[in-house]
Amino acid sequence: MRMKKHSIIAAVILCAAAFSIQSASAQKVKNTDITSLKFTVEEAPEWTNLFKRTSGWFGADGVYSIPLNGIEKPGNHTKTLMVFSDTMTGEIVNGTPQPGYTMVNNTNAIITGEPKEENITFNYPVDESGKAVTTFIANTPKTAAGEYYWLGDGFVNEANNKVYIHAYRIRNQKPEDVWAFEEMGTTLISFPKDSKPPFTNHKQMDTPFFIEGKPAADYGIMGSAVLVNTKKAQVPNPDGYIYLYGTRTKRKSVLVARVQPKDYENFSKWRYWDGKTWNTDINKIADVTDHVSHEYSVSPLPDGRYLLVFQVDGISYEVGARIGLTPYGPFGPVIKLYDCKEGKENPNFLPYNAKAHPHLSNPGELLISYNVIGADFYNDIKKSPQHYRPRFIKIKLQ
């Protein structure tokens, strides 16, 4: 009788253990469908209108958001650093940019709380005449004369409380042509998270995050997106790594690398996904998926999946997504999220570089931005100076 009783107890314990393991596994990935997403989509005018301005900063692209408390979960309406690339500054009167308006290569904004005008400040240095100048000037051993920065994604590193921004070194042989640019490499910009604009205490570091192309035009470069997948970031399934994403330019494909927060500046500790395992050789990095944009995002969903948000094929009227079960894929087919309407307003207006902003989103939603540029950039700015700015939508998860 005692043996039978012990057998029953053992069976109960085994069943409980099995249930616990199954529950833990189910909690880790609740939904394994990578082909579909249940959602509704709507415009987010409260965010779009925040960037429709007539004085000072009046247009830019880039638009990455960095929560300065390091918490990435939705509903974290905390103090946020937003970084922009090519930026228009000046005055607009009656729909016309006034003499003296100018473009600088990168700027930023600080927003705290809800998307209201009184909660955001746009920042850039000015020269002695009061004219805007670029915030981060390229200055590293690998930087050549005339190169400048466009800003990629960034984050707050919990290991040292520094902000890290991945900046693309850009070379343009024809300044009059905004499309005639080359990417030369990625610089790591860093500064303490309590620093204030224009961040004169920042540091710049060359990185190995450039992959030679074969042919040369098919190079890869890192900095397109960051996923802080740590417990302190309060994401659903933390594994302790920072994931850095890149793009193989010609094919618009996704590249993935990762490292622990404490090793971010130690490039020998970085590992690159080669399609099967994490490799020490960046030249073995694999194309995880394709048809994305140069700038995009990878965000954890509440159900354990990961949502890759992008502009389909880089420049198009379609905001798309793919779903993966890990931060490094594999990712499923393209899911259409939204048809951009700017082409109906003017066929010259081109949407590009969609990405999500999880911590600026409300719980159960995902706020997404995309940029708009004129095909005939300088003339389009003269005719319609407010077209060159981010637009926002939000998807509600079901």
C-alpha positions in Angstrom: 0.0 0.0 0.0 2.9 2.3 0.9 4.6 1.6 -2.5 1.3 2.3 -4.3 0.9 5.5 -2.4 4.4 6.6 -3.3 3.9 5.6 -6.9 0.8 7.8 -7.0 2.7 10.7 -5.5 5.5 10.3 -7.9 3.1 10.2 -10.8 1.5 13.4 -9.6 4.9 15.1 -9.3 5.9 14.0 -12.8 2.6 15.2 -14.2 3.0 18.5 -12.4 6.6 18.8 -13.7 5.5 18.0 -17.3 2.7 20.6 -17.0 5.2 23.1 -15.7 7.6 22.6 -18.5 4.8 22.8 -21.1 3.5 25.9 -19.4 6.9 27.5 -19.5 7.3 26.6 -23.1 3.9 27.9 -24.0 4.6 31.1 -22.1 7.8 31.5 -24.1 6.1 31.2 -27.5 2.3 31.2 -27.3 1.7 31.6 -31.0 3.8 29.8 -33.6 2.0 31.2 -36.7 4.5 33.2 -38.9 2.1 33.7 -41.8 -0.7 35.9 -40.4 -1.4 38.7 -38.0 -4.8 39.7 -36.6 -4.9 43.5 -36.5 -6.7 46.7 -37.5 -4.9 49.8 -38.7 -5.6 53.5 -38.5 -3.8 56.8 -38.9 -2.2 58.5 -35.8 -2.8 62.2 -36.5 -1.8 63.2 -33.0 1.7 62.0 -33.9 1.8 63.1 -37.6 0.7 66.6 -36.8 3.4 67.0 -34.2 6.0 67.1 -37.0 4.1 69.5 -39.3 5.9 72.7 -38.5 6.5 76.1 -40.0 9.4 77.4 -37.9 12.8 76.0 -37.1 12.8 72.3 -37.6 10.3 71.7 -40.4 11.2 68.4 -41.9 13.4 65.3 -41.7 13.8 61.6 -42.2 15.3 58.9 -40.0 12.9 59.1 -37.0 14.3 56.6 -34.5 13.1 56.8 -30.8 15.2 55.9 -27.8 13.5 55.6 -24.3 16.0 57.2 -21.9 15.0 55.0 -19.0 15.9 51.9 -21.1 12.4 50.4 -20.8 11.1 49.2 -24.2 7.6 47.9 -23.4 4.5 49.6 -24.7 2.9 52.3 -22.5 6.3 53.6 -21.4 5.6 57.3 -22.1 9.0 58.3 -20.7 11.5 60.9 -21.7 12.5 59.9 -25.2 15.3 60.9 -27.6 14.3 61.0 -31.2 17.0 61.2 -33.8 16.7 62.4 -37.4 18.9 62.4 -40.5 18.8 65.1 -43.2 16.8 67.9 -41.7 15.3 71.1 -43.1 15.4 74.2 -40.9 14.1 77.7 -41.5 10.8 79.5 -41.8 7.7 78.8 -43.9 5.2 81.6 -44.6 2.0 80.9 -46.6 3.3 77.6 -47.7 6.6 78.9 -49.0 10.1 78.4 -47.4 11.7 81.8 -46.8 15.2 82.7 -47.9 17.9 81.3 -45.6 16.3 77.9 -45.1 18.9 75.1 -45.0 19.5 71.4 -44.7 21.7 69.8 -42.0 22.6 66.2 -41.9 21.3 65.2 -38.4 19.2 66.7 -35.6 17.2 65.4 -32.6 14.2 66.0 -30.4 13.3 65.2 -26.8 9.7 64.3 -26.1 8.2 63.4 -22.7 4.7 62.0 -22.3 1.8 62.4 -24.8 2.3 63.6 -28.3 1.6 67.3 -27.6 3.4 70.3 -28.9 4.3 71.5 -25.4 6.0 68.1 -24.7 8.5 68.1 -27.5 11.6 70.2 -28.2 13.6 70.0 -31.5 17.3 70.5 -31.1 20.3 71.4 -33.3 23.3 73.7 -32.8 23.5 77.1 -34.5 26.5 79.1 -35.8 27.3 82.7 -34.9 24.7 84.0 -37.4 22.0 81.8 -35.9 22.0 79.3 -38.8 21.5 75.6 -38.0 24.4 73.3 -38.1 24.7 69.5 -37.9 24.7 68.0 -34.4 27.1 65.1 -34.9 30.1 65.9 -37.1 31.9 62.8 -38.5 35.3 62.6 -36.9 37.0 59.2 -36.6 40.2 57.7 -38.0 38.3 56.1 -40.8 36.4 59.3 -41.7 37.4 60.9 -45.0 37.0 64.6 -45.8 33.5 65.5 -46.7 31.8 62.5 -45.1 28.9 63.1 -42.7 26.4 61.1 -40.6 22.9 59.9 -41.1 21.7 58.4 -37.8 20.5 54.8 -37.5 18.9 53.2 -34.5 20.1 53.5 -30.9 19.4 52.4 -27.3 20.4 53.0 -23.7 22.9 50.4 -22.5 22.0 49.1 -19.1 25.6 48.1 -18.5 26.9 51.6 -18.4 23.9 54.0 -18.7 25.2 55.3 -22.0 23.2 56.1 -25.1 24.5 54.4 -28.2 23.6 55.5 -31.7 24.7 53.8 -34.9 25.7 56.5 -37.4 26.2 55.8 -41.1 29.2 57.5 -42.6 27.9 59.0 -45.9 29.8 60.3 -48.9 28.1 62.4 -51.6 30.1 63.3 -54.7 27.3 65.4 -56.1 25.9 67.6 -53.3 23.2 68.9 -55.6 21.8 65.4 -56.0 20.4 63.9 -52.8 20.3 60.4 -54.4 24.0 60.3 -55.3 25.3 59.0 -51.9 27.5 56.2 -50.8 27.6 54.5 -47.3 31.2 54.1 -46.2 30.7 52.5 -42.7 29.1 52.6 -39.3 30.3 54.7 -36.4 29.2 54.1 -32.8 28.3 57.4 -31.1 28.0 57.3 -27.3 27.3 59.7 -24.4 25.9 59.4 -20.9 22.1 59.1 -20.9 21.6 62.3 -18.8 23.5 64.4 -21.4 21.7 67.3 -22.9 21.6 68.4 -26.6 23.8 69.1 -28.5 25.7 66.3 -26.7 29.1 68.0 -26.9 30.5 65.3 -24.5 29.8 62.5 -27.0 32.4 60.0 -28.2 32.8 58.4 -31.7 34.2 54.9 -32.4 34.8 53.2 -35.7 33.2 49.8 -36.0 33.6 46.7 -38.2 30.0 46.8 -39.1 30.5 47.0 -42.9 30.4 43.9 -45.1 32.1 44.1 -48.5 29.8 43.2 -51.4 30.3 40.8 -54.3 29.7 42.8 -56.5 30.7 45.9 -54.6 27.2 47.4 -54.9 25.8 44.6 -52.8 27.5 45.5 -49.6 26.0 45.2 -46.1 25.9 47.7 -43.3 24.7 47.4 -39.7 22.6 50.0 -37.8 19.1 49.6 -39.3 17.4 48.4 -36.1 18.1 47.5 -32.5 16.2 45.1 -30.3 17.1 45.3 -26.6 16.2 41.8 -25.5 17.0 42.0 -21.8 15.1 41.7 -18.5 15.7 45.4 -17.6 14.1 46.4 -20.9 11.0 44.6 -19.7 10.4 42.7 -23.0 8.3 39.5 -23.0 11.1 36.8 -23.5 14.5 38.3 -22.6 17.6 36.4 -23.4 20.1 39.0 -22.2 21.3 40.1 -25.7 21.3 43.3 -27.7 20.4 42.5 -31.3 21.7 44.8 -34.0 20.3 44.6 -37.5 21.6 45.7 -40.8 20.7 45.6 -44.5 22.4 44.2 -47.6 21.7 47.2 -49.7 21.1 45.9 -53.2 18.9 43.0 -52.2 17.2 44.8 -49.3 17.8 41.8 -47.0 18.1 41.6 -43.2 21.3 40.9 -41.4 21.5 40.1 -37.6 24.3 40.4 -35.0 24.2 40.2 -31.2 26.2 40.8 -28.1 25.7 41.2 -24.4 25.3 44.7 -23.1 28.6 44.7 -21.1 30.5 43.8 -24.3 29.0 46.4 -26.7 32.3 48.2 -27.4 34.3 44.9 -27.5 33.9 43.9 -31.1 35.7 40.6 -30.5 32.7 39.5 -28.5 30.2 40.1 -31.3 28.5 37.2 -33.1 26.8 37.2 -36.5 24.0 34.9 -37.5 25.2 32.8 -40.5 21.9 31.0 -41.0 22.7 28.1 -38.7 24.7 29.4 -35.7 26.3 32.5 -34.2 29.6 33.1 -36.1 32.6 35.2 -35.1 33.2 36.2 -38.8 31.0 39.1 -40.0 31.7 38.1 -43.6 29.8 34.9 -42.9 26.6 36.8 -41.9 23.5 35.5 -43.6 20.6 37.1 -45.4 17.7 36.3 -43.0 14.9 37.7 -45.2 14.5 40.3 -48.0 12.4 43.0 -49.6 12.7 45.2 -46.5 13.8 48.9 -46.2 17.1 50.3 -45.2 15.6 51.3 -41.9 13.1 49.0 -40.1 12.3 47.6 -36.7 12.1 44.2 -34.9 9.7 44.2 -32.0 8.5 41.5 -29.6 4.7 40.8 -29.7 2.8 39.9 -26.5 2.2 36.4 -27.8 5.9 35.6 -28.0 6.4 36.3 -31.7 8.6 39.0 -33.3 7.3 41.6 -35.7 9.6 42.9 -38.4 8.2 46.2 -39.8 9.5 47.9 -42.9 8.6 49.7 -46.2 8.3 47.0 -48.8 11.3 47.1 -51.1 12.7 50.2 -49.5 10.6 52.9 -51.3 7.0 52.0 -52.0 3.4 52.8 -50.9 3.2 49.7 -48.8 4.1 49.4 -45.1 4.7 45.7 -44.6 5.6 43.2 -41.9 7.0 39.7 -41.4 6.7 37.5 -38.4 9.4 35.3 -36.7 9.5 33.1 -33.7 13.0 34.4 -32.7 14.7 37.7 -33.1 16.7 36.2 -36.0 14.0 34.5 -37.8 13.2 32.7 -39.9 10.6 35.2 -40.9 7.3 34.5 -42.8 5.8 36.1 -45.9 5.1 39.8 -46.2 2.0 40.9 -44.5 0.5 44.2 -45.8 -0.1 46.6 -42.9 -1.0 49.8 -44.7 -1.3 51.5 -48.0 0.3 55.0 -47.9 -1.8 57.7 -49.5 0.9 60.3 -50.3 1.2 59.2 -53.9 -2.5 60.3 -54.5 -1.6 63.7 -53.1 1.4 64.0 -55.4 3.0 61.3 -57.5 6.4 62.7 -56.7 6.0 61.9 -53.0 7.7 58.7 -52.1 7.1 56.8 -48.7 10.1 54.9 -47.3 11.8 53.4 -44.2 8.8 52.4 -42.0 9.5 51.3 -38.5 7.7 50.7 -35.2 8.1 52.5 -31.9 7.0 50.0 -29.2 7.6 52.2 -26.1 5.7 55.1 -27.6 2.7 52.7 -28.3 -0.2 52.1 -26.0 -0.6 48.5 -24.7 -2.1 46.3 -27.4 -1.0 48.6 -30.1 2.1 49.4 -32.2 2.9 52.9 -33.3 4.6 53.0 -36.7 6.3 55.8 -38.6 7.3 56.1 -42.2 9.1 58.9 -44.1 8.1 60.8 -47.2 10.5 62.4 -49.7 10.0 64.2 -53.0 11.6 62.5 -56.1 12.8 66.0 -57.2 13.9 66.8 -53.7 15.0 70.5 -53.8 12.3 71.6 -56.1 9.6 69.7 -54.2 10.8 71.4 -51.0 10.3 74.8 -52.6 6.8 73.8 -53.9 5.6 71.8 -50.9 8.0 72.4 -47.9 6.0 70.4 -45.4 5.9 67.1 -47.3 9.3 66.0 -46.1 8.4 64.7 -42.6 7.3 61.5 -40.8 3.7 60.2 -41.0 2.4 57.9 -38.3 -0.1 55.0 -38.2 -1.0 52.5 -35.4 -2.0 48.9 -35.6 -4.2 47.4 -32.9 -3.4 43.8 -32.2 -6.3 41.4 -31.9 
